[in-house]
Amino acid sequence: MSWLDALQLGDLDPATRMELTCRRCGKVRFVKPSELLARADYRRLWLSEVQARARCRQPGCGSAMRLALPAGGSARGFVGGIA
Ligand SMILES: [Zn+2]
């Protein structure tokens, strides 16, 4: 179990910049929780589920992506708080 299973999208600061990296082509894109939370069913998603749903947007790729948070981001302090 990783930190991705310990945090729900709704737990993050909406302004946190999450980094999604394509596992195949390496394309990086950034997404904020506030953008995903615009979809009603996303608030209770674990970050591991968010990662599982993410797909690369490069034409012809569409591969799975790896989710990461910036070092020192607000989620790190949150994890420390519940550990
Ligand atoms: Zn890709």
PDB file of the backbone (N, CA, C, O) and the ligand in Angstrom, with CONECT records:
HET     ZN  A 101       1
ATOM      1  N   MET A   1       0.852  -1.200   0.000  1.00  0.00           N
ATOM      2  CA  MET A   1       0.000   0.000   0.000  1.00  0.00           C
ATOM      3  C   MET A   1       0.879   1.237   0.000  1.00  0.00           C
ATOM      4  O   MET A   1       1.812   1.342   0.796  1.00  0.00           O
ATOM      5  N   SER A   2       0.589   2.150  -0.870  1.00  0.00           N
ATOM      6  CA  SER A   2       1.398   3.362  -0.987  1.00  0.00           C
ATOM      7  C   SER A   2       0.594   4.571  -0.532  1.00  0.00           C
ATOM      8  O   SER A   2      -0.580   4.472  -0.174  1.00  0.00           O
ATOM      9  N   TRP A   3       1.261   5.698  -0.558  1.00  0.00           N
ATOM     10  CA  TRP A   3       0.569   6.929  -0.168  1.00  0.00           C
ATOM     11  C   TRP A   3      -0.596   7.205  -1.104  1.00  0.00           C
ATOM     12  O   TRP A   3      -1.516   7.937  -0.738  1.00  0.00           O
ATOM     13  N   LEU A   4      -0.577   6.643  -2.290  1.00  0.00           N
ATOM     14  CA  LEU A   4      -1.677   6.865  -3.234  1.00  0.00           C
ATOM     15  C   LEU A   4      -2.972   6.263  -2.721  1.00  0.00           C
ATOM     16  O   LEU A   4      -4.060   6.684  -3.113  1.00  0.00           O
ATOM     17  N   ASP A   5      -2.849   5.257  -1.826  1.00  0.00           N
ATOM     18  CA  ASP A   5      -4.032   4.622  -1.267  1.00  0.00           C
ATOM     19  C   ASP A   5      -4.466   5.280   0.038  1.00  0.00           C
ATOM     20  O   ASP A   5      -5.498   4.922   0.607  1.00  0.00           O
ATOM     21  N   ALA A   6      -3.682   6.237   0.508  1.00  0.00           N
ATOM     22  CA  ALA A   6      -3.962   6.876   1.796  1.00  0.00           C
ATOM     23  C   ALA A   6      -4.607   8.249   1.642  1.00  0.00           C
ATOM     24  O   ALA A   6      -5.028   8.859   2.624  1.00  0.00           O
ATOM     25  N   LEU A   7      -4.680   8.723   0.419  1.00  0.00           N
ATOM     26  CA  LEU A   7      -5.221  10.063   0.179  1.00  0.00           C
ATOM     27  C   LEU A   7      -6.351  10.000  -0.842  1.00  0.00           C
ATOM     28  O   LEU A   7      -6.263   9.311  -1.858  1.00  0.00           O
ATOM     29  N   GLN A   8      -7.400  10.731  -0.544  1.00  0.00           N
ATOM     30  CA  GLN A   8      -8.459  10.908  -1.524  1.00  0.00           C
ATOM     31  C   GLN A   8      -8.290  12.265  -2.179  1.00  0.00           C
ATOM     32  O   GLN A   8      -7.693  13.178  -1.609  1.00  0.00           O
ATOM     33  N   LEU A   9      -8.814  12.381  -3.365  1.00  0.00           N
ATOM     34  CA  LEU A   9      -8.681  13.628  -4.108  1.00  0.00           C
ATOM     35  C   LEU A   9      -9.199  14.807  -3.286  1.00  0.00           C
ATOM     36  O   LEU A   9      -8.627  15.896  -3.326  1.00  0.00           O
ATOM     37  N   GLY A  10     -10.264  14.591  -2.556  1.00  0.00           N
ATOM     38  CA  GLY A  10     -10.858  15.656  -1.756  1.00  0.00           C
ATOM     39  C   GLY A  10     -10.007  16.075  -0.570  1.00  0.00           C
ATOM     40  O   GLY A  10     -10.276  17.103   0.051  1.00  0.00           O
ATOM     41  N   ASP A  11      -8.971  15.282  -0.242  1.00  0.00           N
ATOM     42  CA  ASP A  11      -8.086  15.614   0.879  1.00  0.00           C
ATOM     43  C   ASP A  11      -7.018  16.628   0.494  1.00  0.00           C
ATOM     44  O   ASP A  11      -6.438  17.292   1.354  1.00  0.00           O
ATOM     45  N   LEU A  12      -6.768  16.738  -0.789  1.00  0.00           N
ATOM     46  CA  LEU A  12      -5.679  17.604  -1.246  1.00  0.00           C
ATOM     47  C   LEU A  12      -6.109  19.058  -1.306  1.00  0.00           C
ATOM     48  O   LEU A  12      -7.286  19.376  -1.475  1.00  0.00           O
ATOM     49  N   ASP A  13      -5.119  19.932  -1.163  1.00  0.00           N
ATOM     50  CA  ASP A  13      -5.349  21.333  -1.467  1.00  0.00           C
ATOM     51  C   ASP A  13      -5.743  21.420  -2.948  1.00  0.00           C
ATOM     52  O   ASP A  13      -5.023  20.913  -3.808  1.00  0.00           O
ATOM     53  N   PRO A  14      -6.873  22.053  -3.247  1.00  0.00           N
ATOM     54  CA  PRO A  14      -7.337  22.106  -4.642  1.00  0.00           C
ATOM     55  C   PRO A  14      -6.330  22.733  -5.597  1.00  0.00           C
ATOM     56  O   PRO A  14      -6.401  22.514  -6.806  1.00  0.00           O
ATOM     57  N   ALA A  15      -5.394  23.512  -5.061  1.00  0.00           N
ATOM     58  CA  ALA A  15      -4.422  24.182  -5.920  1.00  0.00           C
ATOM     59  C   ALA A  15      -3.146  23.365  -6.112  1.00  0.00           C
ATOM     60  O   ALA A  15      -2.242  23.786  -6.834  1.00  0.00           O
ATOM     61  N   THR A  16      -3.068  22.184  -5.462  1.00  0.00           N
ATOM     62  CA  THR A  16      -1.882  21.338  -5.614  1.00  0.00           C
ATOM     63  C   THR A  16      -1.701  20.969  -7.086  1.00  0.00           C
ATOM     64  O   THR A  16      -2.661  20.639  -7.782  1.00  0.00           O
ATOM     65  N   ARG A  17      -0.447  21.032  -7.541  1.00  0.00           N
ATOM     66  CA  ARG A  17      -0.189  20.664  -8.927  1.00  0.00           C
ATOM     67  C   ARG A  17       0.312  19.226  -8.969  1.00  0.00           C
ATOM     68  O   ARG A  17       1.453  18.942  -8.604  1.00  0.00           O
ATOM     69  N   MET A  18      -0.548  18.331  -9.414  1.00  0.00           N
ATOM     70  CA  MET A  18      -0.157  16.925  -9.509  1.00  0.00           C
ATOM     71  C   MET A  18       0.460  16.680 -10.879  1.00  0.00           C
ATOM     72  O   MET A  18       0.053  17.255 -11.889  1.00  0.00           O
ATOM     73  N   GLU A  19       1.454  15.806 -10.872  1.00  0.00           N
ATOM     74  CA  GLU A  19       2.171  15.529 -12.102  1.00  0.00           C
ATOM     75  C   GLU A  19       1.826  14.130 -12.602  1.00  0.00           C
ATOM     76  O   GLU A  19       1.954  13.147 -11.872  1.00  0.00           O
ATOM     77  N   LEU A  20       1.392  14.057 -13.841  1.00  0.00           N
ATOM     78  CA  LEU A  20       1.091  12.765 -14.459  1.00  0.00           C
ATOM     79  C   LEU A  20       2.114  12.512 -15.551  1.00  0.00           C
ATOM     80  O   LEU A  20       2.274  13.315 -16.471  1.00  0.00           O
ATOM     81  N   THR A  21       2.803  11.386 -15.437  1.00  0.00           N
ATOM     82  CA  THR A  21       3.828  11.049 -16.427  1.00  0.00           C
ATOM     83  C   THR A  21       3.418   9.772 -17.153  1.00  0.00           C
ATOM     84  O   THR A  21       3.098   8.767 -16.519  1.00  0.00           O
ATOM     85  N   CYS A  22       3.429   9.814 -18.457  1.00  0.00           N
ATOM     86  CA  CYS A  22       3.073   8.639 -19.247  1.00  0.00           C
ATOM     87  C   CYS A  22       4.136   7.555 -19.054  1.00  0.00           C
ATOM     88  O   CYS A  22       5.335   7.823 -19.123  1.00  0.00           O
ATOM     89  N   ARG A  23       3.672   6.325 -18.809  1.00  0.00           N
ATOM     90  CA  ARG A  23       4.612   5.222 -18.604  1.00  0.00           C
ATOM     91  C   ARG A  23       5.237   4.754 -19.909  1.00  0.00           C
ATOM     92  O   ARG A  23       6.220   4.012 -19.891  1.00  0.00           O
ATOM     93  N   ARG A  24       4.688   5.173 -21.031  1.00  0.00           N
ATOM     94  CA  ARG A  24       5.227   4.711 -22.300  1.00  0.00           C
ATOM     95  C   ARG A  24       6.036   5.786 -23.026  1.00  0.00           C
ATOM     96  O   ARG A  24       7.198   5.571 -23.370  1.00  0.00           O
ATOM     97  N   CYS A  25       5.410   6.950 -23.257  1.00  0.00           N
ATOM     98  CA  CYS A  25       6.118   7.963 -24.042  1.00  0.00           C
ATOM     99  C   CYS A  25       6.767   9.038 -23.166  1.00  0.00           C
ATOM    100  O   CYS A  25       7.535   9.858 -23.669  1.00  0.00           O
ATOM    101  N   GLY A  26       6.467   9.044 -21.853  1.00  0.00           N
ATOM    102  CA  GLY A  26       7.126   9.978 -20.967  1.00  0.00           C
ATOM    103  C   GLY A  26       6.520  11.375 -20.968  1.00  0.00           C
ATOM    104  O   GLY A  26       7.028  12.272 -20.295  1.00  0.00           O
ATOM    105  N   LYS A  27       5.450  11.565 -21.712  1.00  0.00           N
ATOM    106  CA  LYS A  27       4.779  12.864 -21.756  1.00  0.00           C
ATOM    107  C   LYS A  27       4.266  13.232 -20.363  1.00  0.00           C
ATOM    108  O   LYS A  27       3.646  12.413 -19.685  1.00  0.00           O
ATOM    109  N   VAL A  28       4.529  14.470 -19.947  1.00  0.00           N
ATOM    110  CA  VAL A  28       4.110  14.930 -18.624  1.00  0.00           C
ATOM    111  C   VAL A  28       2.990  15.948 -18.780  1.00  0.00           C
ATOM    112  O   VAL A  28       3.052  16.837 -19.629  1.00  0.00           O
ATOM    113  N   ARG A  29       1.983  15.803 -17.960  1.00  0.00           N
ATOM    114  CA  ARG A  29       1.007  16.885 -17.878  1.00  0.00           C
ATOM    115  C   ARG A  29       0.643  17.105 -16.426  1.00  0.00           C
ATOM    116  O   ARG A  29       0.758  16.206 -15.593  1.00  0.00           O
ATOM    117  N   PHE A  30       0.203  18.313 -16.139  1.00  0.00           N
ATOM    118  CA  PHE A  30      -0.122  18.689 -14.767  1.00  0.00           C
ATOM    119  C   PHE A  30      -1.624  18.844 -14.625  1.00  0.00           C
ATOM    120  O   PHE A  30      -2.317  19.329 -15.519  1.00  0.00           O
ATOM    121  N   VAL A  31      -2.093  18.415 -13.476  1.00  0.00           N
ATOM    122  CA  VAL A  31      -3.516  18.528 -13.226  1.00  0.00           C
ATOM    123  C   VAL A  31      -3.727  18.927 -11.776  1.00  0.00           C
ATOM    124  O   VAL A  31      -3.009  18.466 -10.889  1.00  0.00           O
ATOM    125  N   LYS A  32      -4.703  19.777 -11.537  1.00  0.00           N
ATOM    126  CA  LYS A  32      -5.018  20.199 -10.181  1.00  0.00           C
ATOM    127  C   LYS A  32      -6.264  19.461  -9.708  1.00  0.00           C
ATOM    128  O   LYS A  32      -7.163  19.179 -10.500  1.00  0.00           O
ATOM    129  N   PRO A  33      -6.315  19.147  -8.407  1.00  0.00           N
ATOM    130  CA  PRO A  33      -7.508  18.490  -7.870  1.00  0.00           C
ATOM    131  C   PRO A  33      -8.779  19.256  -8.219  1.00  0.00           C
ATOM    132  O   PRO A  33      -9.823  18.654  -8.469  1.00  0.00           O
ATOM    133  N   SER A  34      -8.690  20.586  -8.234  1.00  0.00           N
ATOM    134  CA  SER A  34      -9.884  21.385  -8.512  1.00  0.00           C
ATOM    135  C   SER A  34     -10.452  21.079  -9.892  1.00  0.00           C
ATOM    136  O   SER A  34     -11.662  21.158 -10.102  1.00  0.00           O
ATOM    137  N   GLU A  35      -9.570  20.727 -10.842  1.00  0.00           N
ATOM    138  CA  GLU A  35     -10.044  20.395 -12.185  1.00  0.00           C
ATOM    139  C   GLU A  35     -10.773  19.062 -12.185  1.00  0.00           C
ATOM    140  O   GLU A  35     -11.798  18.903 -12.848  1.00  0.00           O
ATOM    141  N   LEU A  36     -10.232  18.101 -11.430  1.00  0.00           N
ATOM    142  CA  LEU A  36     -10.860  16.780 -11.395  1.00  0.00           C
ATOM    143  C   LEU A  36     -12.131  16.784 -10.547  1.00  0.00           C
ATOM    144  O   LEU A  36     -13.079  16.048 -10.822  1.00  0.00           O
ATOM    145  N   LEU A  37     -12.133  17.620  -9.518  1.00  0.00           N
ATOM    146  CA  LEU A  37     -13.286  17.652  -8.620  1.00  0.00           C
ATOM    147  C   LEU A  37     -14.514  18.254  -9.293  1.00  0.00           C
ATOM    148  O   LEU A  37     -15.625  18.157  -8.773  1.00  0.00           O
ATOM    149  N   ALA A  38     -14.311  18.870 -10.442  1.00  0.00           N
ATOM    150  CA  ALA A  38     -15.454  19.379 -11.190  1.00  0.00           C
ATOM    151  C   ALA A  38     -16.348  18.220 -11.622  1.00  0.00           C
ATOM    152  O   ALA A  38     -17.520  18.410 -11.949  1.00  0.00           O
ATOM    153  N   ARG A  39     -15.773  17.014 -11.617  1.00  0.00           N
ATOM    154  CA  ARG A  39     -16.561  15.824 -11.922  1.00  0.00           C
ATOM    155  C   ARG A  39     -16.998  15.221 -10.593  1.00  0.00           C
ATOM    156  O   ARG A  39     -16.167  14.817  -9.779  1.00  0.00           O
ATOM    157  N   ALA A  40     -18.283  15.165 -10.388  1.00  0.00           N
ATOM    158  CA  ALA A  40     -18.848  14.850  -9.078  1.00  0.00           C
ATOM    159  C   ALA A  40     -18.334  13.540  -8.488  1.00  0.00           C
ATOM    160  O   ALA A  40     -18.176  13.440  -7.271  1.00  0.00           O
ATOM    161  N   ASP A  41     -18.075  12.551  -9.305  1.00  0.00           N
ATOM    162  CA  ASP A  41     -17.703  11.245  -8.772  1.00  0.00           C
ATOM    163  C   ASP A  41     -16.229  11.140  -8.408  1.00  0.00           C
ATOM    164  O   ASP A  41     -15.771  10.068  -8.013  1.00  0.00           O
ATOM    165  N   TYR A  42     -15.481  12.223  -8.531  1.00  0.00           N
ATOM    166  CA  TYR A  42     -14.040  12.151  -8.278  1.00  0.00           C
ATOM    167  C   TYR A  42     -13.638  12.449  -6.841  1.00  0.00           C
ATOM    168  O   TYR A  42     -12.541  12.080  -6.423  1.00  0.00           O
ATOM    169  N   ARG A  43     -14.500  13.107  -6.079  1.00  0.00           N
ATOM    170  CA  ARG A  43     -14.093  13.559  -4.747  1.00  0.00           C
ATOM    171  C   ARG A  43     -13.689  12.399  -3.841  1.00  0.00           C
ATOM    172  O   ARG A  43     -12.753  12.526  -3.053  1.00  0.00           O
ATOM    173  N   ARG A  44     -14.388  11.272  -3.948  1.00  0.00           N
ATOM    174  CA  ARG A  44     -14.105  10.128  -3.077  1.00  0.00           C
ATOM    175  C   ARG A  44     -13.159   9.127  -3.712  1.00  0.00           C
ATOM    176  O   ARG A  44     -13.038   7.998  -3.237  1.00  0.00           O
ATOM    177  N   LEU A  45     -12.499   9.521  -4.762  1.00  0.00           N
ATOM    178  CA  LEU A  45     -11.539   8.609  -5.393  1.00  0.00           C
ATOM    179  C   LEU A  45     -10.216   8.664  -4.628  1.00  0.00           C
ATOM    180  O   LEU A  45      -9.716   9.740  -4.299  1.00  0.00           O
ATOM    181  N   TRP A  46      -9.660   7.479  -4.351  1.00  0.00           N
ATOM    182  CA  TRP A  46      -8.294   7.445  -3.841  1.00  0.00           C
ATOM    183  C   TRP A  46      -7.370   7.864  -4.971  1.00  0.00           C
ATOM    184  O   TRP A  46      -7.689   7.697  -6.149  1.00  0.00           O
ATOM    185  N   LEU A  47      -6.224   8.408  -4.598  1.00  0.00           N
ATOM    186  CA  LEU A  47      -5.292   8.843  -5.640  1.00  0.00           C
ATOM    187  C   LEU A  47      -4.834   7.666  -6.497  1.00  0.00           C
ATOM    188  O   LEU A  47      -4.519   7.831  -7.676  1.00  0.00           O
ATOM    189  N   SER A  48      -4.800   6.477  -5.895  1.00  0.00           N
ATOM    190  CA  SER A  48      -4.440   5.299  -6.683  1.00  0.00           C
ATOM    191  C   SER A  48      -5.467   5.055  -7.791  1.00  0.00           C
ATOM    192  O   SER A  48      -5.124   4.581  -8.875  1.00  0.00           O
ATOM    193  N   GLU A  49      -6.723   5.384  -7.506  1.00  0.00           N
ATOM    194  CA  GLU A  49      -7.770   5.219  -8.516  1.00  0.00           C
ATOM    195  C   GLU A  49      -7.687   6.320  -9.573  1.00  0.00           C
ATOM    196  O   GLU A  49      -7.940   6.091 -10.755  1.00  0.00           O
ATOM    197  N   VAL A  50      -7.325   7.520  -9.113  1.00  0.00           N
ATOM    198  CA  VAL A  50      -7.125   8.603 -10.071  1.00  0.00           C
ATOM    199  C   VAL A  50      -6.022   8.214 -11.050  1.00  0.00           C
ATOM    200  O   VAL A  50      -6.140   8.402 -12.260  1.00  0.00           O
ATOM    201  N   GLN A  51      -4.939   7.662 -10.483  1.00  0.00           N
ATOM    202  CA  GLN A  51      -3.824   7.238 -11.326  1.00  0.00           C
ATOM    203  C   GLN A  51      -4.267   6.157 -12.305  1.00  0.00           C
ATOM    204  O   GLN A  51      -3.886   6.173 -13.475  1.00  0.00           O
ATOM    205  N   ALA A  52      -5.077   5.217 -11.814  1.00  0.00           N
ATOM    206  CA  ALA A  52      -5.525   4.116 -12.662  1.00  0.00           C
ATOM    207  C   ALA A  52      -6.407   4.608 -13.809  1.00  0.00           C
ATOM    208  O   ALA A  52      -6.452   3.981 -14.867  1.00  0.00           O
ATOM    209  N   ARG A  53      -7.103   5.717 -13.606  1.00  0.00           N
ATOM    210  CA  ARG A  53      -8.004   6.230 -14.634  1.00  0.00           C
ATOM    211  C   ARG A  53      -7.303   7.132 -15.631  1.00  0.00           C
ATOM    212  O   ARG A  53      -7.799   7.356 -16.735  1.00  0.00           O
ATOM    213  N   ALA A  54      -6.141   7.651 -15.236  1.00  0.00           N
ATOM    214  CA  ALA A  54      -5.449   8.604 -16.101  1.00  0.00           C
ATOM    215  C   ALA A  54      -4.915   7.894 -17.346  1.00  0.00           C
ATOM    216  O   ALA A  54      -4.366   6.795 -17.270  1.00  0.00           O
ATOM    217  N   ARG A  55      -5.086   8.538 -18.464  1.00  0.00           N
ATOM    218  CA  ARG A  55      -4.558   8.010 -19.716  1.00  0.00           C
ATOM    219  C   ARG A  55      -3.848   9.123 -20.463  1.00  0.00           C
ATOM    220  O   ARG A  55      -4.300  10.268 -20.478  1.00  0.00           O
ATOM    221  N   CYS A  56      -2.736   8.773 -21.079  1.00  0.00           N
ATOM    222  CA  CYS A  56      -1.964   9.733 -21.846  1.00  0.00           C
ATOM    223  C   CYS A  56      -2.821  10.309 -22.972  1.00  0.00           C
ATOM    224  O   CYS A  56      -3.581   9.589 -23.621  1.00  0.00           O
ATOM    225  N   ARG A  57      -2.688  11.605 -23.191  1.00  0.00           N
ATOM    226  CA  ARG A  57      -3.486  12.269 -24.225  1.00  0.00           C
ATOM    227  C   ARG A  57      -2.735  12.426 -25.540  1.00  0.00           C
ATOM    228  O   ARG A  57      -3.265  12.991 -26.497  1.00  0.00           O
ATOM    229  N   GLN A  58      -1.517  11.932 -25.589  1.00  0.00           N
ATOM    230  CA  GLN A  58      -0.780  12.027 -26.843  1.00  0.00           C
ATOM    231  C   GLN A  58      -1.496  11.193 -27.909  1.00  0.00           C
ATOM    232  O   GLN A  58      -1.909  10.062 -27.649  1.00  0.00           O
ATOM    233  N   PRO A  59      -1.637  11.755 -29.100  1.00  0.00           N
ATOM    234  CA  PRO A  59      -2.299  11.001 -30.175  1.00  0.00           C
ATOM    235  C   PRO A  59      -1.595   9.665 -30.408  1.00  0.00           C
ATOM    236  O   PRO A  59      -0.376   9.620 -30.578  1.00  0.00           O
ATOM    237  N   GLY A  60      -2.360   8.593 -30.415  1.00  0.00           N
ATOM    238  CA  GLY A  60      -1.806   7.280 -30.686  1.00  0.00           C
ATOM    239  C   GLY A  60      -1.153   6.618 -29.489  1.00  0.00           C
ATOM    240  O   GLY A  60      -0.651   5.501 -29.610  1.00  0.00           O
ATOM    241  N   CYS A  61      -1.145   7.275 -28.329  1.00  0.00           N
ATOM    242  CA  CYS A  61      -0.510   6.669 -27.161  1.00  0.00           C
ATOM    243  C   CYS A  61      -1.582   6.080 -26.249  1.00  0.00           C
ATOM    244  O   CYS A  61      -1.870   4.885 -26.320  1.00  0.00           O
ATOM    245  N   GLY A  62      -2.177   6.920 -25.387  1.00  0.00           N
ATOM    246  CA  GLY A  62      -3.260   6.441 -24.536  1.00  0.00           C
ATOM    247  C   GLY A  62      -2.819   5.454 -23.474  1.00  0.00           C
ATOM    248  O   GLY A  62      -3.625   4.646 -23.013  1.00  0.00           O
ATOM    249  N   SER A  63      -1.557   5.502 -23.075  1.00  0.00           N
ATOM    250  CA  SER A  63      -1.032   4.559 -22.090  1.00  0.00           C
ATOM    251  C   SER A  63      -1.327   5.008 -20.668  1.00  0.00           C
ATOM    252  O   SER A  63      -1.766   6.133 -20.427  1.00  0.00           O
ATOM    253  N   ALA A  64      -1.074   4.095 -19.729  1.00  0.00           N
ATOM    254  CA  ALA A  64      -1.263   4.398 -18.314  1.00  0.00           C
ATOM    255  C   ALA A  64      -0.245   5.440 -17.872  1.00  0.00           C
ATOM    256  O   ALA A  64       0.811   5.594 -18.484  1.00  0.00           O
ATOM    257  N   MET A  65      -0.578   6.152 -16.802  1.00  0.00           N
ATOM    258  CA  MET A  65       0.285   7.222 -16.322  1.00  0.00           C
ATOM    259  C   MET A  65       0.638   7.013 -14.862  1.00  0.00           C
ATOM    260  O   MET A  65      -0.051   6.299 -14.132  1.00  0.00           O
ATOM    261  N   ARG A  66       1.731   7.655 -14.449  1.00  0.00           N
ATOM    262  CA  ARG A  66       2.179   7.603 -13.060  1.00  0.00           C
ATOM    263  C   ARG A  66       1.905   8.955 -12.408  1.00  0.00           C
ATOM    264  O   ARG A  66       2.255  10.003 -12.950  1.00  0.00           O
ATOM    265  N   LEU A  67       1.282   8.915 -11.253  1.00  0.00           N
ATOM    266  CA  LEU A  67       0.909  10.148 -10.559  1.00  0.00           C
ATOM    267  C   LEU A  67       1.941  10.500  -9.496  1.00  0.00           C
ATOM    268  O   LEU A  67       2.372   9.639  -8.730  1.00  0.00           O
ATOM    269  N   ALA A  68       2.332  11.763  -9.455  1.00  0.00           N
ATOM    270  CA  ALA A  68       3.271  12.215  -8.426  1.00  0.00           C
ATOM    271  C   ALA A  68       2.859  13.596  -7.942  1.00  0.00           C
ATOM    272  O   ALA A  68       2.242  14.371  -8.673  1.00  0.00           O
ATOM    273  N   LEU A  69       3.207  13.887  -6.711  1.00  0.00           N
ATOM    274  CA  LEU A  69       2.974  15.219  -6.165  1.00  0.00           C
ATOM    275  C   LEU A  69       4.309  15.922  -6.034  1.00  0.00           C
ATOM    276  O   LEU A  69       5.327  15.266  -5.812  1.00  0.00           O
ATOM    277  N   PRO A  70       4.332  17.243  -6.167  1.00  0.00           N
ATOM    278  CA  PRO A  70       5.594  17.982  -6.024  1.00  0.00           C
ATOM    279  C   PRO A  70       6.151  17.809  -4.623  1.00  0.00           C
ATOM    280  O   PRO A  70       5.390  17.763  -3.656  1.00  0.00           O
ATOM    281  N   ALA A  71       7.462  17.714  -4.502  1.00  0.00           N
ATOM    282  CA  ALA A  71       8.107  17.587  -3.191  1.00  0.00           C
ATOM    283  C   ALA A  71       7.754  18.781  -2.325  1.00  0.00           C
ATOM    284  O   ALA A  71       7.762  19.924  -2.781  1.00  0.00           O
ATOM    285  N   GLY A  72       7.444  18.496  -1.064  1.00  0.00           N
ATOM    286  CA  GLY A  72       7.113  19.592  -0.170  1.00  0.00           C
ATOM    287  C   GLY A  72       5.703  20.119  -0.375  1.00  0.00           C
ATOM    288  O   GLY A  72       5.332  21.158   0.171  1.00  0.00           O
ATOM    289  N   GLY A  73       4.917  19.391  -1.169  1.00  0.00           N
ATOM    290  CA  GLY A  73       3.542  19.810  -1.405  1.00  0.00           C
ATOM    291  C   GLY A  73       2.680  19.677  -0.165  1.00  0.00           C
ATOM    292  O   GLY A  73       3.094  19.091   0.835  1.00  0.00           O
ATOM    293  N   SER A  74       1.520  20.207  -0.239  1.00  0.00           N
ATOM    294  CA  SER A  74       0.649  20.236   0.933  1.00  0.00           C
ATOM    295  C   SER A  74       0.246  18.833   1.378  1.00  0.00           C
ATOM    296  O   SER A  74      -0.030  18.622   2.559  1.00  0.00           O
ATOM    297  N   ALA A  75       0.208  17.880   0.464  1.00  0.00           N
ATOM    298  CA  ALA A  75      -0.229  16.533   0.823  1.00  0.00           C
ATOM    299  C   ALA A  75       0.792  15.854   1.742  1.00  0.00           C
ATOM    300  O   ALA A  75       0.421  15.016   2.564  1.00  0.00           O
ATOM    301  N   ARG A  76       2.059  16.206   1.610  1.00  0.00           N
ATOM    302  CA  ARG A  76       3.070  15.579   2.438  1.00  0.00           C
ATOM    303  C   ARG A  76       2.814  15.880   3.906  1.00  0.00           C
ATOM    304  O   ARG A  76       2.909  14.989   4.751  1.00  0.00           O
ATOM    305  N   GLY A  77       2.492  17.116   4.211  1.00  0.00           N
ATOM    306  CA  GLY A  77       2.190  17.478   5.583  1.00  0.00           C
ATOM    307  C   GLY A  77       0.954  16.740   6.088  1.00  0.00           C
ATOM    308  O   GLY A  77       0.874  16.368   7.259  1.00  0.00           O
ATOM    309  N   PHE A  78       0.007  16.538   5.200  1.00  0.00           N
ATOM    310  CA  PHE A  78      -1.209  15.831   5.586  1.00  0.00           C
ATOM    311  C   PHE A  78      -0.891  14.391   5.934  1.00  0.00           C
ATOM    312  O   PHE A  78      -1.401  13.868   6.924  1.00  0.00           O
ATOM    313  N   VAL A  79      -0.065  13.748   5.146  1.00  0.00           N
ATOM    314  CA  VAL A  79       0.296  12.365   5.406  1.00  0.00           C
ATOM    315  C   VAL A  79       0.984  12.256   6.762  1.00  0.00           C
ATOM    316  O   VAL A  79       0.712  11.340   7.538  1.00  0.00           O
ATOM    317  N   GLY A  80       1.883  13.211   7.038  1.00  0.00           N
ATOM    318  CA  GLY A  80       2.558  13.198   8.316  1.00  0.00           C
ATOM    319  C   GLY A  80       1.581  13.309   9.474  1.00  0.00           C
ATOM    320  O   GLY A  80       1.793  12.744  10.546  1.00  0.00           O
ATOM    321  N   GLY A  81       0.517  14.043   9.236  1.00  0.00           N
ATOM    322  CA  GLY A  81      -0.441  14.275  10.283  1.00  0.00           C
ATOM    323  C   GLY A  81      -1.225  13.045  10.691  1.00  0.00           C
ATOM    324  O   GLY A  81      -1.681  12.962  11.832  1.00  0.00           O
ATOM    325  N   ILE A  82      -1.394  12.093   9.798  1.00  0.00           N
ATOM    326  CA  ILE A  82      -2.205  10.911  10.106  1.00  0.00           C
ATOM    327  C   ILE A  82      -1.355   9.674  10.340  1.00  0.00           C
ATOM    328  O   ILE A  82      -1.880   8.619  10.695  1.00  0.00           O
ATOM    329  N   ALA A  83      -0.024   9.793  10.140  1.00  0.00           N
ATOM    330  CA  ALA A  83       0.839   8.630  10.270  1.00  0.00           C
ATOM    331  C   ALA A  83       0.926   8.203  11.732  1.00  0.00           C
ATOM    332  O   ALA A  83       1.612   7.232  12.052  1.00  0.00           O
TER     333      ALA A  83
HETATM  334 ZN    ZN A 101       2.034   8.557 -23.784  1.00  0.00          ZN2+
END
